[in-house]
Structures are given as C-alpha cells and as structure tokens.
Amino acid sequence: MSLSGNPVRVAICVGEESGDLLGSRLMDALQERLGPDGVTFTGLGGGRMQALGMESLFDISDISVMGISAVLARLPLIVKRVYQTVDAIVESDPDVLVIIDSPDFTHNVAKRVRKRAPHIPIVGYVSPSVWAWRPGRARKMKAYVDELLAILPFEPEIHRKLGGPPTHYVGHPLIERLSELRPSEGERTPVEGPDKVLLVLPGSRGGEVGRLLADFGGTVEKLKERFPNLEVLLPAVPHLRDRIVEGVAQWKCKPTIVDGEADKYMAFRRAHAALAASGTVSLELAISGVPMAICYKLDWFYRRLRQIHKIIPIASVGSMVLPNIILGRNVVPEFLDDEANPGKLSDVIGDLLVDSSERRHQVDALKDLDARMQLPDGGKQSDAAASIVLEVLKRQA
C-alpha cells in the first residue's frame, strides 16, 4: 500500500447516529488530505457517510437499539449483522479499519476481524467508559485495537494506567459547537432578575426517565413556591416524548416540552440552572455555562454492576460527572439513588437560580473546561483523528 499510489482503502464501522457524524467528518478530513481519488471507503455507516460515497452494508437502524429488553428482542439480527460485517471487511481487505463508538457492536466486529485478518490495523474512535466501570476492558482492547482516539482529555492517562492501547486525545465534538451552546447578548437574562429559567433533563433512556421524573416534578413544585416566575424547559428525545408528556401531566408547574436539537440548544442558551440525569448532557451544560445538579438512580442490574466493578478514582475525584472528572475536582453536585429527592434537590437548585456563592463558584469553575478540552494547536477534532489514521497507514506502507 502506498499513500502516493493506489487509493487508500479505509473500512469504517459505526453503530448509531453519533458515530455516523464522527465517521462523516473523518471521511471529509481524509478526502481533504488524500484527495477525492486518493481514498475509498467501505463498511457500515449512516446517511451522512453514505452522502460522502460510502455504500453501507445495511441500515444502521438494525443495530441501533437502546435498553436491555430492546437488545434481547433483536439479538439474533444483531449477531447476524456482526458476522455479515466481519465477512465483508475481511473480504475487502482494507488498509485500515476504523471502528467508531457503539462498543457492544463495533468491538465484537473488531475482535473477529483481528482473529481472521490480523494484518489489518484497527483504530478505535471513542473509548468505552473504562474509567466508570469494567476497567478490565482497557487491557483486553489492546489485543485488537492498535490505536485509540479519545474524545475526553483524561482518557489517554487512564488507558496508560490500565494497560490499554496507545490512546490519543483528538478533541470532543461539542468544542466545535460553541456558538450553538453559548448565549449571545440578551439570550440569558440576568440571574438577579425575578424571571428564572430552569432546564429539566430526565435522561435519554426509558429507565432513567422512569426513575427520575417523579422526583424532578416534586423538585420543580418546591422551586415554584420559591420562584413564582419560574419557567421550566424540558428537552425530550423523540422516542420518549409521549412518555414524558404523560409523566409531567400531573405536575403543578407544567414544563414546556422542547423538541429538536436546535430548540434544545436555544433552551440551553436561556437557562439559568439545570437539573439533569447523569450523562453527556452534563458536558453540554458545562460548555454552555449552565450551573447544574446531576442525578442518577440505578436499576437493580446496574446497581449490582457498580458494586462489582468499582469506579476508578481519577485525580482523587470520586465522581461520575464528566465536568468534575475533566476539571479534577468536584464542582458539580451529584445525587445518587435516594439522595435524588425533592427536598435536597430544590435546596441546591434554588441556590443556583440566584446570584449566590454556590452559583458563582460553579460558573467560574466551568470556564476552565475550554482550556482543558481544546486541542493544543487549537485544531479540529476531525483533522486530529485523520492524522492518527494516516500515521497508522504510513506504518503499514
């Protein structure tokens, strides 16, 4: 294989829409570096990747499912798609395979490709959360992932400590969306005024919503007593919208349901504070400069996993909240299981809706995220990812 001879053959495997976005940007960056005739793409992708010339093996909706019951219902098809993907990749014999996120699917593909075609280098894009649970996955990944592209700045050091594959921080996609997340003049009213805007984010999975929505409603009710001009905005993911509408029907303070990503980010730009389920949304809120409290209630299955697989202490921060881990200190308060109750939550959120020392401390700390998450050269995530893929290709030449 030569970067100056025949076109480079890149296989990419994604399992959901977020991976399709990263994959399409990587394809763009590689085409820019190598020229449109200097690279070809095969594998599995969504609409964005197909628009750039990839002929996907099948529709990724076949494997993009959430929740244990949904996975079990579709398990025979998912297993079939794993082997179909492996067969196609091995047959096409690419110069490199890039697997993007969705580890339950893409890593199963990578393991089998490594076994059947060990000469194909494999790049992993987005690290599984080995820092949160099942840390043993890091060392196991080294057997079938040659280079790992991380989107959180602390992950390279975590993989080094855990014996994982060589890991490179390539930036987080949210850093490239600052204009969407941060308010322009006048969008977020002064917190000293009587009008308050609260974001309520009960999660993107049915289990999260089921466990948190009632307590979030009780919290909102208490806050309404303290802040008569309280406006509550609740961004809802499409597949849970009806369930959320039903769940908030009995709330005394009715939230405005927000649909779509553009309106969701508009709500972020208006909000004075947020009450949210644990997850990537905490990072979106942090970048937007919205002080928050984060909650998570585990079902019996994940509660048991948490007991078995201890959280890895990172820079002495015993936290599951991404901004806290990135900053290396507990800035954002978090409430686990029974702690996530209206009494405690309303007190904390109430302090964040006024010009308090608690609010100022959190807002000031969140400003440090930019420096920690930006790439050293201020470059783009897709360019950084493409550079690592090209380095792998050069080693193979």
C-alpha positions as CSV (number, residue, x, y, z in Angstrom):
1,M,0.0,0.0,0.0
2,S,1.3,3.5,-0.9
3,L,-0.2,6.8,0.0
4,S,1.0,8.1,-3.3
5,G,0.0,5.1,-5.4
6,N,-3.3,3.3,-5.5
7,P,-6.2,4.8,-3.5
8,V,-6.1,4.1,0.2
9,R,-8.9,1.7,1.3
10,V,-10.5,2.6,4.6
11,A,-13.2,0.5,6.2
12,I,-15.3,2.3,8.8
13,C,-17.8,0.6,11.1
14,V,-20.4,2.6,13.1
15,G,-23.5,1.6,15.0
16,E,-25.5,4.7,15.6
17,E,-26.1,8.3,14.5
18,S,-23.5,9.9,16.7
19,G,-20.9,7.5,15.1
20,D,-22.2,8.4,11.7
21,L,-21.4,12.1,12.4
22,L,-17.9,11.4,13.6
23,G,-17.4,9.0,10.6
24,S,-18.5,11.5,8.1
25,R,-16.2,14.2,9.5
26,L,-13.3,11.7,9.4
27,M,-14.1,10.8,5.8
28,D,-14.2,14.5,4.9
29,A,-10.8,15.1,6.6
30,L,-9.2,12.1,4.8
31,Q,-10.5,13.2,1.5
32,E,-9.1,16.6,2.0
33,R,-5.7,15.2,2.9
34,L,-5.5,12.5,0.2
35,G,-7.8,14.0,-2.5
36,P,-11.2,12.6,-3.6
37,D,-9.5,10.0,-5.7
38,G,-6.9,9.1,-3.1
39,V,-9.1,7.2,-0.7
40,T,-12.1,4.8,-0.9
41,F,-14.5,3.9,1.9
42,T,-16.3,0.6,2.7
43,G,-18.2,-0.7,5.7
44,L,-21.1,0.4,7.7
45,G,-22.4,4.0,8.0
46,G,-25.5,6.2,8.2
47,G,-26.9,8.8,6.0
48,R,-24.0,11.4,6.4
49,M,-21.4,8.8,5.5
50,Q,-23.4,7.5,2.6
51,A,-23.7,11.0,1.2
52,L,-19.9,11.1,1.0
53,G,-19.8,8.0,-1.1
54,M,-19.9,5.0,1.3
55,E,-22.3,2.2,0.3
56,S,-23.3,0.9,3.7
57,L,-23.7,-2.9,4.2
58,F,-27.1,-2.4,5.7
59,D,-29.2,0.3,7.5
60,I,-27.6,1.0,10.9
61,S,-31.1,1.2,12.4
62,D,-30.9,-2.6,12.5
63,I,-28.3,-2.5,15.3
64,S,-29.0,1.0,16.9
65,V,-31.1,-0.1,19.8
66,M,-31.2,1.0,23.5
67,G,-32.1,-0.9,26.6
68,I,-31.6,-4.5,27.6
69,S,-35.1,-5.6,26.5
70,A,-34.8,-4.0,23.1
71,V,-31.3,-5.6,22.6
72,L,-32.6,-9.0,23.6
73,A,-35.6,-8.8,21.2
74,R,-33.3,-8.0,18.3
75,L,-30.3,-10.1,19.4
76,P,-30.5,-12.7,16.5
77,L,-30.4,-9.9,13.9
78,I,-27.6,-8.1,15.7
79,V,-25.5,-11.2,15.8
80,K,-26.2,-11.9,12.1
81,R,-25.1,-8.3,11.3
82,V,-21.9,-8.7,13.3
83,Y,-20.8,-11.7,11.2
84,Q,-22.0,-10.0,8.0
85,T,-19.9,-7.0,8.7
86,V,-16.8,-9.1,9.6
87,D,-17.2,-11.2,6.4
88,A,-17.4,-8.0,4.3
89,I,-14.4,-6.3,5.9
90,V,-12.2,-9.4,5.6
91,E,-13.2,-9.9,2.0
92,S,-12.5,-6.2,1.1
93,D,-9.1,-6.4,2.8
94,P,-8.8,-2.7,3.7
95,D,-5.6,-0.9,4.5
96,V,-7.1,0.1,7.9
97,L,-10.3,-0.5,9.8
98,V,-11.8,2.3,12.0
99,I,-14.5,1.3,14.5
100,I,-16.5,4.2,15.9
101,D,-18.3,4.1,19.3
102,S,-21.1,1.6,19.9
103,P,-18.7,-0.8,21.5
104,D,-21.2,-3.7,22.0
105,F,-21.3,-4.0,18.2
106,T,-18.1,-2.5,16.8
107,H,-15.7,-4.1,19.2
108,N,-17.3,-7.5,18.5
109,V,-16.6,-6.8,14.8
110,A,-13.0,-5.8,15.6
111,K,-12.2,-8.9,17.6
112,R,-13.3,-11.2,14.8
113,V,-11.6,-9.2,12.1
114,R,-8.3,-9.3,14.2
115,K,-8.7,-13.1,14.5
116,R,-9.4,-13.7,10.8
117,A,-7.2,-11.0,9.3
118,P,-4.6,-10.0,11.8
119,H,-2.7,-7.9,9.2
120,I,-5.4,-5.3,9.1
121,P,-4.6,-2.4,11.5
122,I,-7.6,-1.3,13.7
123,V,-8.2,2.2,15.0
124,G,-10.8,2.7,17.7
125,Y,-12.6,6.0,17.7
126,V,-14.2,6.9,21.1
127,S,-13.2,5.0,24.1
128,P,-15.6,2.9,26.1
129,S,-16.1,4.3,29.6
130,V,-13.5,2.1,31.2
131,W,-13.0,4.8,33.8
132,A,-16.5,4.4,35.0
133,W,-17.0,0.6,35.1
134,R,-15.4,-2.7,33.8
135,P,-11.9,-1.2,33.8
136,G,-10.6,-4.6,32.6
137,R,-11.8,-3.8,29.1
138,A,-8.9,-1.4,28.6
139,R,-6.3,-4.2,28.7
140,K,-8.4,-6.5,26.6
141,M,-8.8,-3.9,23.9
142,K,-5.1,-3.8,23.4
143,A,-5.3,-7.2,21.7
144,Y,-7.5,-5.9,18.8
145,V,-7.2,-2.1,18.8
146,D,-3.8,-0.7,17.6
147,E,-4.6,3.0,18.3
148,L,-7.4,4.5,20.2
149,L,-8.8,8.0,19.6
150,A,-10.3,9.5,22.8
151,I,-12.8,12.4,23.0
152,L,-12.2,13.1,26.7
153,P,-8.9,14.6,27.7
154,F,-8.3,12.4,30.7
155,E,-8.7,9.1,28.8
156,P,-5.1,8.7,27.5
157,E,-3.7,8.7,31.0
158,I,-6.4,6.3,32.2
159,H,-5.6,3.8,29.4
160,R,-1.9,4.1,30.2
161,K,-2.6,3.2,33.8
162,L,-4.9,0.3,32.9
163,G,-2.6,-1.1,30.2
164,G,-4.9,-0.2,27.4
165,P,-3.9,0.5,23.7
166,P,-2.0,3.7,22.8
167,T,-4.5,6.4,23.2
168,H,-4.6,9.9,21.7
169,Y,-6.9,12.8,22.7
170,V,-8.4,14.2,19.5
171,G,-10.9,16.6,21.0
172,H,-14.6,16.4,21.7
173,P,-17.2,17.3,19.0
174,L,-19.0,19.7,21.4
175,I,-16.0,22.0,21.5
176,E,-16.6,22.7,17.8
177,R,-20.2,23.8,18.6
178,L,-19.6,26.7,21.0
179,S,-21.7,29.2,19.0
180,E,-24.7,26.9,19.4
181,L,-24.2,26.3,23.1
182,R,-23.3,29.7,24.4
183,P,-25.7,32.6,24.7
184,S,-25.4,35.7,22.7
185,E,-26.2,39.1,24.3
186,G,-29.7,39.1,25.7
187,E,-30.5,35.4,25.4
188,R,-29.8,34.6,29.0
189,T,-31.4,37.2,31.2
190,P,-29.5,38.5,34.4
191,V,-29.8,36.0,37.2
192,E,-30.5,38.8,39.6
193,G,-33.9,39.4,38.0
194,P,-37.2,37.8,39.0
195,D,-37.6,35.7,35.9
196,K,-35.9,32.3,36.2
197,V,-35.4,29.6,33.6
198,L,-34.8,26.1,34.7
199,L,-33.8,23.2,32.4
200,V,-35.0,19.8,33.4
201,L,-33.3,16.9,31.6
202,P,-34.5,13.5,32.9
203,G,-32.4,11.4,30.5
204,S,-32.4,9.7,27.1
205,R,-33.3,6.2,28.2
206,G,-36.7,4.9,29.4
207,G,-35.3,3.6,32.7
208,E,-33.7,6.9,33.6
209,V,-36.9,8.8,32.9
210,G,-39.0,6.3,34.9
211,R,-36.7,6.6,37.9
212,L,-36.2,10.4,37.9
213,L,-39.2,12.1,36.5
214,A,-41.4,12.0,39.6
215,D,-38.7,13.4,41.9
216,F,-37.8,16.0,39.3
217,G,-41.5,17.0,39.3
218,G,-41.5,17.3,43.1
219,T,-38.4,19.4,42.9
220,V,-40.0,21.8,40.4
221,E,-43.1,22.1,42.6
222,K,-40.9,23.3,45.6
223,L,-38.9,25.7,43.4
224,K,-42.1,27.2,42.0
225,E,-43.1,28.2,45.6
226,R,-39.8,30.0,46.0
227,F,-39.7,31.5,42.5
228,P,-43.2,32.4,41.2
229,N,-41.8,33.5,37.8
230,L,-40.1,30.1,37.2
231,E,-40.1,28.9,33.7
232,V,-39.3,25.2,33.2
233,L,-38.0,23.9,29.9
234,L,-37.8,20.1,29.3
235,P,-36.0,18.9,26.2
236,A,-37.4,15.5,25.2
237,V,-35.8,12.9,23.0
238,P,-38.2,11.8,20.3
239,H,-38.6,8.2,21.3
240,L,-39.5,9.2,24.9
241,R,-41.6,12.3,24.2
242,D,-45.0,10.6,24.7
243,R,-43.9,9.0,27.9
244,I,-42.5,12.3,29.2
245,V,-45.7,14.2,28.3
246,E,-47.7,11.6,30.2
247,G,-45.4,11.8,33.2
248,V,-45.5,15.5,33.5
249,A,-49.3,15.8,33.1
250,Q,-49.8,15.9,36.9
251,W,-47.0,18.4,37.6
252,K,-48.4,21.5,39.3
253,C,-45.8,23.6,37.5
254,K,-46.1,22.5,33.8
255,P,-42.9,22.4,31.8
256,T,-42.6,23.5,28.2
257,I,-41.6,20.4,26.2
258,V,-38.7,21.2,23.8
259,D,-38.3,19.3,20.6
260,G,-35.4,19.1,18.3
261,E,-31.7,19.8,18.7
262,A,-31.8,23.5,17.6
263,D,-34.6,24.3,20.2
264,K,-32.8,22.3,22.8
265,Y,-29.6,24.4,22.4
266,M,-31.7,27.5,22.4
267,A,-33.1,26.4,25.8
268,F,-29.5,25.9,27.0
269,R,-28.6,29.4,26.0
270,R,-31.6,30.8,28.0
271,A,-31.3,28.7,31.1
272,H,-30.1,29.9,34.5
273,A,-29.7,26.4,36.0
274,A,-30.3,22.8,35.2
275,L,-31.5,19.6,36.9
276,A,-30.2,16.6,34.8
277,A,-29.7,12.9,34.7
278,S,-26.1,11.8,34.5
279,G,-24.5,11.6,31.0
280,T,-23.0,13.6,28.2
281,V,-25.6,16.3,28.8
282,S,-23.6,17.4,31.8
283,L,-20.8,18.3,29.4
284,E,-23.1,20.2,27.1
285,L,-24.4,22.2,30.1
286,A,-20.9,22.9,31.4
287,I,-19.8,24.2,28.0
288,S,-22.9,26.3,27.8
289,G,-22.1,27.8,31.2
290,V,-25.2,26.5,32.9
291,P,-24.7,25.5,36.6
292,M,-26.4,22.2,37.4
293,A,-27.1,19.4,39.8
294,I,-26.7,15.9,38.4
295,C,-28.7,12.8,39.4
296,Y,-28.6,9.1,38.7
297,K,-30.7,6.3,40.1
298,L,-29.6,2.8,39.1
299,D,-31.8,-0.2,38.5
300,W,-31.0,-3.4,40.3
301,F,-28.9,-4.7,37.4
302,Y,-26.6,-1.7,37.2
303,R,-26.6,-1.3,40.9
304,R,-25.1,-4.8,41.1
305,L,-22.5,-4.0,38.4
306,R,-21.5,-0.9,40.3
307,Q,-20.9,-3.0,43.4
308,I,-18.8,-5.5,41.4
309,H,-16.9,-3.0,39.2
310,K,-15.7,-0.2,41.3
311,I,-15.4,3.4,39.9
312,I,-11.8,4.2,39.1
313,P,-10.6,7.2,41.2
314,I,-9.3,9.8,38.8
315,A,-7.2,12.6,40.2
316,S,-8.8,11.9,43.6
317,V,-12.3,12.7,42.2
318,G,-14.8,10.1,43.2
319,S,-17.4,11.3,40.7
320,M,-19.4,10.0,37.7
321,V,-20.0,13.6,36.4
322,L,-17.9,14.4,33.3
323,P,-17.1,18.0,34.1
324,N,-15.9,17.0,37.6
325,I,-13.6,14.4,36.1
326,I,-12.2,16.7,33.5
327,L,-11.6,19.5,36.0
328,G,-10.1,17.2,38.5
329,R,-12.3,18.5,41.3
330,N,-15.9,18.1,42.5
331,V,-17.6,21.3,41.2
332,V,-21.0,19.9,40.1
333,P,-23.0,18.4,42.9
334,E,-24.3,14.9,42.2
335,F,-27.0,12.9,43.9
336,L,-27.2,9.1,43.7
337,D,-30.3,7.0,44.3
338,D,-32.2,8.0,47.4
339,E,-30.2,11.3,47.7
340,A,-32.0,12.5,44.5
341,N,-35.1,13.7,46.3
342,P,-37.1,16.9,46.0
343,G,-36.0,18.2,49.4
344,K,-32.3,18.1,48.7
345,L,-32.6,18.9,45.0
346,S,-34.8,22.0,45.5
347,D,-32.3,23.5,48.0
348,V,-29.4,23.0,45.7
349,I,-31.1,24.2,42.5
350,G,-32.6,27.1,44.4
351,D,-29.2,28.4,45.3
352,L,-28.1,28.1,41.6
353,L,-31.0,30.2,40.4
354,V,-29.8,33.3,42.4
355,D,-26.6,35.2,42.5
356,S,-25.2,33.0,45.3
357,S,-21.6,32.0,46.1
358,E,-22.6,28.4,45.1
359,R,-23.6,29.6,41.7
360,R,-20.6,31.8,41.2
361,H,-18.2,29.1,42.2
362,Q,-19.6,26.6,39.7
363,V,-19.9,29.1,36.8
364,D,-16.3,30.2,37.4
365,A,-15.0,26.6,37.5
366,L,-16.8,25.6,34.3
367,K,-15.0,28.3,32.4
368,D,-11.8,26.2,32.8
369,L,-13.2,23.5,30.7
370,D,-12.3,25.3,27.5
371,A,-8.5,25.2,28.2
372,R,-8.7,21.6,29.2
373,M,-10.7,20.3,26.2
374,Q,-9.2,22.3,23.4
375,L,-6.5,20.6,21.3
376,P,-3.0,22.1,21.9
377,D,-2.8,23.6,18.5
378,G,-6.5,24.7,18.5
379,G,-7.2,22.3,15.6
380,K,-10.3,20.4,14.7
381,Q,-11.3,17.0,16.0
382,S,-11.7,15.5,12.6
383,D,-8.2,16.7,11.5
384,A,-6.6,15.3,14.6
385,A,-8.4,11.9,14.1
386,A,-7.4,11.8,10.4
387,S,-3.7,12.5,11.4
388,I,-3.6,9.4,13.6
389,V,-5.3,7.2,10.9
390,L,-2.7,8.5,8.4
391,E,0.1,7.6,10.8
392,V,-1.2,4.1,11.0
393,L,-1.4,3.9,7.2
394,K,2.2,5.1,6.8
395,R,3.5,2.4,9.2
396,Q,1.8,-0.2,7.0
397,A,3.3,1.2,3.8
